[in-house]
Structures are given as C-alpha cells and as structure tokens.
Amino acid sequence: MIIASLKGLLVWVKNLSEEEKKPKKRRFKSRIQCCVGFEYDKAVEFKRLMNWLIGLVDSSSYYSNGDVPLLIHPDSVEIKAFDSDRIILPHLVLHQADMDNFWFDAKANRRFSFPAKVVLPAKQLKFILDAIDKDSSIDMVFKLNYETWAETRNIEVRKPERCPQCNRPTIYNQLPIEKRGKRGDRYKCVCGWRGKVKSKIKKAKVYESSLLDDSIVEVEVRGRGKENFELRPEFVDAEVPDPIPKIQFTAKARVVRTDFINKLKRIKKLADSAVFEAKHKSLTITAKEDYIKSGRFELDGTVLLDCQGKARAGYNIGKMIEAIPPIGTVTTLQFADDMPILISATPEHLVSSIVECWQAPILLQD
C-alpha cells in the first residue's frame, strides 16, 4: 500500500512539473467605461422599454437566469435576445443622441473585439427601474475590465456562411441526410432557400475574452431622494444572437397600437394563431377553431392607418401581443409570404433609437 501511494505521489509530481513547463498563455487587459443617462420623460420611456424587454427574456433558457444582454458600442447601447421560446427577438439600439448623459472611454488591447458584451441581472434591474417616474433621472456607469487571450481551435468554415435569403447561419439544414447528396452539401434553409453549402474543418487562432471580477455597474436614480446601487455584471459566455433576418418585405401596414392589440386579444379568444393577409390596401386576419370553420377579421380605418403591398403568413397571436413595443401611437408591421414579421415603433422621446421586434412565422396548412 505504501509503495502504491509513493508511485501515485511520483506520478502527481511528474504531471505537476510538466504543467509548469507549459508556457502560460499571455493575457491582455482592456478597460471599457461608459455612462448612459436619461432624465424625466426619456427616463420613463427607457423604463417602459426595459420592463417590456425584461418581461420577454426573463426565465429565458438562452441565458442562465434570463439576464439582459448588452452590447456596448462607442456611440450606443444595443440589446437583442430571444424570448424563452425563441420565437420573438426584441432588438433595441439606444443611441447617444437620445441620452441626456453619455460618455465612452476605452483603453482596449488591439486583440479585444467590440462591442463590449455584458449581461445584467433582470430581476434586480427591474427593481431599480421601478423607482423611476416623470420627475426622475437615471445614470448607469459601466466600469468593465476584460482579459483577452489566444486559443487554437478547430473551426468549421462554411461557404456561404449565412443564408442569402434570410441571413440565418447555414447550420440548420432541413434536408434529411439521405437527400443531401453524395458530398453532403445540398442544403435547405428554414426559410425555404435551397443551394449548396460546402464546409471544412481547419485550425485557426481565435481570441477569447472574459469579464474580470472587479467589474461593476454603478446605477444612480435621482428623484424623490437618491438611490445608489452597484450591480455585478456577468460576461456573455454564449454567442449573442445575431440572426437579424435579411428579408425582402412585400407588405407594410401601419396600425393604431392600442386598438390593434385589443383586436388581437379578441381574436386570441377564438384561436392561438391566425393568418395575416395584406392585399388591395387592406389587412385581414383569419382564424380557425373546431366549431368555427373560419373567422375573418378585416381591419377598418379606426385600426388600420394604411397598408401597401401583398403578403400572406401565419403568426402566433399571443406572441404577437407580447412582441408589440409598448410605446408610440402607431405600430408598423412588415412581412412577406411565410416569413418572419418585423414589428417596430417610433419612440416619442428616444427618436433616434431603434425599437423593433422580430417574430417567427408558423407553418400554414391550406
């Protein structure tokens, strides 16, 4: 037993010495600091947008705790994250022109790639935002420290890398294996595009980054008194979703937001999903139920402001109600046959910012 223990100890010492001989990876430090601030009506609109987004991503399976992912650019803050069912994708770009207080300072190593990625805890952030009213202002100061290092990995190189029709990564082949050809390069995308996608594995040097523990986000809410918080951010260890579709829209409609939502809520009592059809400057929604062969709802002038083009696609009604941004009087719908729909709104105060949400279609059974 003693001899066996000594042999085990010698093996452990040998492995330890071999690990010490391995060259340590160089790590390069970067410091990113940014301040984002809103006052009064802009702060209220910021709160409304963030609460809407938190409601979508909370309890999401894509991130560990439904956290809010932020992409910090030198002139804006961007947010995009799937909902828990990966059906809708809210996309916000808050531009510095709309902010009452903004500054950006970076001392980044050349190997660090922008934008700076970070996530904030959703429930804690919502608690902080609850204090905002029309007489309040909020400043969020990001003090982020990163380290970057090189890794050699086997990566798959695909040509084309993305679908030329919908811009999805060409990794979701809808063809069964037996129909992919002898070389396995025949490809069918979710959107219906067909073509050949060639792939090969090669070694490549990539740079990885992680957020250091001394990073902090300081939040100050001023109004009736002053509240100060320090949030502990986390690094986005998964790839931030970037499947913003590239679609040739064939129909566009503008609707009165509140009346349109009320109409959708009524339709939802009949069916969970419906077919949206735009043609002849009109927009109709058709739903089916076990005892109703067809329920057809044509939007009149009190709901529909204008409609151009022609398209037909099906969508989940409940998800669409959630996807409509809760700001502005008018909501814009853009879609094409059997393709995702883009739902967007123009903020009243954050006029230079982008507020939109994508929703995936459902398969129609004619």
Residue, then its C-alpha position, 0 to 999 in steps of 0.5 A: m500500500i505504501i509503495a502504491s501511494l509513493k508511485g501515485l505521489l511520483v506520478w502527481v509530481k511528474n504531471l505537476s512539473e510538466e504543467e509548469k513547463k507549459p508556457k502560460k498563455r499571455r493575457f491582455k487587459s482592456r478597460i471599457q467605461c461608459c455612462v448612459g443617462f436619461e432624465y424625466d420623460k426619456a427616463v420613463e420611456f427607457k423604463r417602459l422599454m426595459n420592463w417590456l424587454i425584461g418581461l420577454v427574456d426573463s426565465s429565458s433558457y438562452y441565458s442562465n437566469g434570463d439576464v439582459p444582454l448588452l452590447i456596448h458600442p462607442d456611440s450606443v447601447e444595443i440589446k437583442a435576445f430571444d424570448s424563452d421560446r425563441i420565437i420573438l427577438p426584441h432588438l433595441v439600439l439606444h443611441q447617444a443622441d437620445m441620452d441626456n448623459f453619455w460618455f465612452d472611454a476605452k483603453a482596449n488591447r488591439r486583440f479585444s473585439f467590440p462591442a463590449k458584451v455584458v449581461l445584467p441581472a433582470k430581476q434586480l434591474k427591474f427593481i431599480l427601474d421601478a423607482i423611476d417616474k416623470d420627475s426622475s433621472i437615471d445614470m448607469v456607469f459601466k466600469l468593465n475590465y476584460e482579459t483577452w487571450a489566444e486559443t487554437r481551435n478547430i473551426e468549421v468554415r462554411k461557404p456561404e456562411r449565412c443564408p442569402q435569403c434570410n441571413r440565418p447561419t447555414i447550420y440548420n439544414q432541413l434536408p434529411i441526410e439521405k437527400r443531401g447528396k453524395r458530398g453532403d452539401r445540398y442544403k435547405c434553409v428554414c426559410g425555404w432557400r435551397g443551394k449548396v453549402k460546402s464546409k471544412i474543418k481547419k485550425a485557426k487562432v481565435y481570441e477569447s475574452s472574459l469579464l474580470d471580477d472587479s467589474i461593476v455597474e454603478v446605477e444612480v436614480r435621482g428623484r424623490g431622494k437618491e438611490n445608489f446601487e452597484l450591480r455585478p455584471e456577468f460576461v456573455d459566455a454564449e454567442v449573442p444572437d445575431p440572426i437579424p433576418k435579411i428579408q425582402f418585405t412585400a407588405k407594410a401596414r401601419v396600425v393604431r397600437t392600442d386598438f390593434i392589440n385589443k383586436l388581437k386579444r379578441i381574436k386570441k379568444l377564438a384561436d392561438s394563431a391566425v393568418f395575416e393577409a395584406k392585399h388591395k390596401s387592406l389587412t385581414i386576419t383569419a382564424k380557425e377553431d373546431y366549431i368555427k370553420s373560419g373567422r375573418f377579421e378585416l381591419d377598418g380605418t379606426v385600426l388600420l392607418d394604411c397598408q401597401g403591398k401583398a403578403r400572406a403568413g401565419y403568426n402566433i397571436g399571443k406572441m404577437i401581443e407580447a412582441i408589440p413595443p409598448i410605446g408610440t401611437v402607431t405600430t408598423l408591421q412588415f412581412a412577406d409570404d411565410m416569413p418572419i414579421l418585423i414589428s417596430a415603433t417610433p419612440e416619442h422621446l428616444v427618436s433616434s433609437i431603434v425599437e423593433c421586434w422580430q417574430a417567427p412565422i408558423l407553418l400554414q396548412d391550406 
